[in-house]
């Protein structure tokens, strides 16, 4: 599954799934544009890739800001001349009951998780269309398919939007030889999830280890994802082996959801 000679843009590349995807794509041979709202964390990812004798740059981006998205894409093109792969990973959430969500929560979550994914996809697709090829990989979630232990309803709705966007984008971009797929992670041990579990444990007055154990016990394979499990699927979807796969949403969840 070599990606030699290809350029991959990864949003939210400073930590968690995004970082794992950037490292795995680089290991497969891709040149990486590591983008994150926290430039220092993106730079740390790029530096780690460079230490492995691979090419990478770090770019700051708030994916809720269209001007910053376009600037990110322009930097990638100016530096490497093309974008062959994009992993739309940047996302936010918080643990909350449906009756506790505020308008601010809704706007913040959808600004990044739905609006951000759409406009990153659109901006990158403009460049891919010129090359008549591309791989777009959206990081959705099993929350968008009805997973009952989702962090909150607004998050689930935002990831459902990503899934629907994946279907429509795949249909409309296929004529340009652009593949569009989504990965739907289940319980994945990232800093974002760790913070959410900490909040839940605090609210329930239990130890965080107890809350972690509760999450894992319902997984048929009895283990949570590591970020590298999601990254492995991203590498496959970016590879020649997936050249005829588009418009699909793949659960990586240890068997939690069947859809």
Order of alpha helices (4+ residues) and beta strands (2+ residues): beta-alpha-beta-alpha-beta-alpha-beta-alpha-alpha-beta-alpha-beta-alpha-alpha-alpha-beta
